[in-house]
Amino acid sequence: MTSSILTDTYTLANGVTIPKVGFGTWQIPQSQAEEAVYNALTLGYRHIDTALAYQNEQGVGAGIKDAGIPREQIFVTTKLPAETKTYAGAKQDFETSLKNLGLDYVDLYLIHAPWPWAKRGNYDQENKDVWRAMEEIYQSGRAKAIGISNFGVPEMKNIFAGATVKPMVNQIQYHVGYTENVITKFAKDNGLLVEAYSPLATGRLLQDPDLTAIAESYNVSIAQLAIKFCLQNGTLPLPKATHRDHAEINAQLDFTISDKDMAKLNSLEEE
């Protein structure tokens, strides 16, 4: 039986509610996405995260349709590719995502990164142009909330300087041993919810001896411990699972990590 955590919500700066645990689909191929999303939704997940760059939006959309759950009960996030750094390109890619998903709107639309993956650099002006498109998409009602992903403090400040609508979310890599404290604090201080992708460090945490001992003391898996850690730090974890049983276990979070153990987990640094 899944826990109520899947229907508990955070409230974004614009009043939109977002389920506290999302189901991530990064690295889930198109061929498996439909079944994975169907499994997640039928297990009780109500928050699905994808991106145009994941090349699985059609499968995600099919899984949403298969589950037969009313659309307004599901929170769907997708992302503008990091390579898209023009106003017109952002508008076009958004249309492509909606078509892929087979949806009339998404609940959250994010800029996937402040620079193209293959060419890091300063894209301050381009990001302002893209943010103008994001604001228009938001004003149209076809994205209920908008935000950013992988943005550091300077890139956030750049967006804030030109924004009429501030980002509501910053989705970053965040897990035990890698908590991006400066980015996380700045985002939270400015009213952004921090979403934690790769909360299991793409599986690396599952072998960690420190985590093994703590998890055993609560009679939970390392995955459950790592996801709960994100929640107790006030972030929103996006665990992914291609197997139904893993997705089910990841959502069983009815335990509390002690202050002492949270302090220890927060002190760990990735080697």
Secondary structure, DSSP 8 states (H G I E B T S, - for coil): ---GGGT-EEE-TTS-EEESS-EE-TT--HHHHHHHHHHHHHHT--EEE--GGGT-HHHHHHHHHHHT--GGG-EEEEEE-TT--SHHHHHHHHHHHHHHHT-S-BSEEEE--SS-TTS-S--HHHHHHHHHHHHHHHHTTSBS-EEEES--HHHHHHHHHH-SS--SEEEEE-BTTB--HHHHHHHHHTT-EEEEESTTGGGGGGG-HHHHHHHHHHT--HHHHHHHHHHHTT-EEE---SSHHHHHHHT-------HHHHHHHHH----
